[in-house]
Amino acid sequence: MTNRITELFQIEYPIVQAGMVWNSGWKLASAASNSGILGLIGAGSMYPEVLREHIQKCKAATDKPFGVNVPMLYPNIQEIMDIIVEEGVKIVFTSAGNPKTWTTWLQEKGITVVHVVSSVKFALKAQEAGVDAVVAEGFEAGGHNGRDETTTLTLIPMVKEKLSIPLIAAGGIATGRAMLATMILGADAVQIGSRFVASEESSAHQNFKQLVVDSKEGDTQLTLKELAPVRLIKNKFYYDIQELYQKGPSVEQLKDLLGRARAKRGMFEGDLEEGELEIGQISGLIHDIKPVAEIVKDIIAEFEEAKKSISRM
Ligand SMILES: Cc1cc2nc3c(=O)[nH]c(=O)nc-3n(C[C@H](O)[C@H](O)[C@H](O)COP(=O)(O)O)c2cc1C
């Protein structure tokens, strides 16, 4: 398969394994890259020197292209960016911040820059900032998200209408049919997160992976809009947030409840009650934990089959 995105990243299939805090270390990223898609290390949950170690291990485990996802809301960004340059990483996905801040600096060092957005307005700002491609992420997605609740089905064609640079769709995509659907709507590629949480190579705790497999439609909710909106599994921590909302809390009170290291506690350490468990709506369609290579093979086979059945219609 060849298009603007496969050429931009030098990959076989137009699929990106999403950067995900506590889930996408070197094992997941290298397995994804070795499967013919673009693997991303999620720097958001890593201290700078931990990131360096993951990049070095990823380089040793694959000779295919891979990248690093950098959510710009975390501290130490300068240090993170310096390590990315020193280690010779060629692709960076930035998110949760202003694309103007780092795009030119990275591109001057020969790095391809992609920025993640959740609206048409921010897609255009990213294009103006000179990024090489945009990820447009719908409200269905796991993890942090936009405030506007725009779904992937509506966001992708609206972004496509305005944007001229390559477009990667994200949010609610876990199958070959969904991949084809978003490409029909105008995407050049897809970014997949939740499906890869339930992979053998994800660094998520086994308890969390199993909960993703067991979860059903309606088990997630976007919450904490006053801080940074995030889609979570409805566990005890989620219901504690809801209880606090009944009292009309201040932002400070919400921050206090969130506290520190909730995401690590939930997704990495497996505390399913008190932890923050980030996952997308599509978890209701994820029924098994499989090696990344198998997940990619199944998605591509279903994509090809769906293309054939559409052309027979
Ligand atoms: C557990 C988890 C952690 C995430 N962490 C990040 C992150 O660190 N940076 C980021 O840009 N997006 C993050 N996301 C969003 C993903 O990169 C991706 O865009 C999203 O998962 C796509 O939607 P899907 O979950 O329906 O596949 C995260 C998503 C999940 C499920």
The ligand as a MOL file (V3000), in Angstrom:
LIG
                    3D

  0  0  0     0  0            999 V3000
M  V30 BEGIN CTAB
M  V30 COUNTS 31 33 0 0 0
M  V30 BEGIN ATOM
M  V30 1 C -3.9890 4.5110 27.6240 0
M  V30 2 C -3.8700 5.6540 26.6890 0
M  V30 3 C -2.8730 6.5940 26.8590 0
M  V30 4 C -2.7250 7.6590 25.9630 0
M  V30 5 N -1.6700 8.5210 26.1040 0
M  V30 6 C -1.4410 9.4690 25.1580 0
M  V30 7 C -0.2560 10.2510 25.1710 0
M  V30 8 O 0.5970 10.0890 26.0390 0
M  V30 9 N -0.1080 11.1840 24.2010 0
M  V30 10 C -1.0280 11.3810 23.1990 0
M  V30 11 O -0.8200 12.2260 22.3210 0
M  V30 12 N -2.1570 10.6270 23.1550 0
M  V30 13 C -2.3670 9.6710 24.0790 0
M  V30 14 N -3.4650 8.8460 23.9840 0
M  V30 15 C -4.3240 8.9710 22.7770 0
M  V30 16 C -3.7610 8.0580 21.6720 0
M  V30 17 O -2.5230 8.5390 21.2330 0
M  V30 18 C -4.6950 7.8810 20.4670 0
M  V30 19 O -4.8390 9.0770 19.7480 0
M  V30 20 C -6.0600 7.3460 20.8520 0
M  V30 21 O -5.9050 6.2470 21.7020 0
M  V30 22 C -6.8290 6.9230 19.6210 0
M  V30 23 O -8.1150 6.4860 19.9350 0
M  V30 24 P -8.4710 4.9500 20.3020 0
M  V30 25 O -8.0630 4.7810 21.7190 0
M  V30 26 O -9.9640 4.8910 20.1250 0
M  V30 27 O -7.7240 4.0700 19.3490 0
M  V30 28 C -3.6360 7.7940 24.8810 0
M  V30 29 C -4.6420 6.8340 24.7190 0
M  V30 30 C -4.7620 5.7750 25.5860 0
M  V30 31 C -5.8310 4.7460 25.3460 0
M  V30 END ATOM
M  V30 BEGIN BOND
M  V30 1 1 1 2
M  V30 2 1 2 3
M  V30 3 2 2 30
M  V30 4 2 3 4
M  V30 5 1 4 5
M  V30 6 1 4 28
M  V30 7 2 5 6
M  V30 8 1 6 7
M  V30 9 1 6 13
M  V30 10 2 7 8
M  V30 11 1 7 9
M  V30 12 1 9 10
M  V30 13 2 10 11
M  V30 14 1 10 12
M  V30 15 2 12 13
M  V30 16 1 13 14
M  V30 17 1 14 15
M  V30 18 1 14 28
M  V30 19 1 15 16
M  V30 20 1 16 17
M  V30 21 1 16 18
M  V30 22 1 18 19
M  V30 23 1 18 20
M  V30 24 1 20 21
M  V30 25 1 20 22
M  V30 26 1 22 23
M  V30 27 1 23 24
M  V30 28 2 24 25
M  V30 29 1 24 26
M  V30 30 1 24 27
M  V30 31 2 28 29
M  V30 32 1 29 30
M  V30 33 1 30 31
M  V30 END BOND
M  V30 END CTAB
M  END
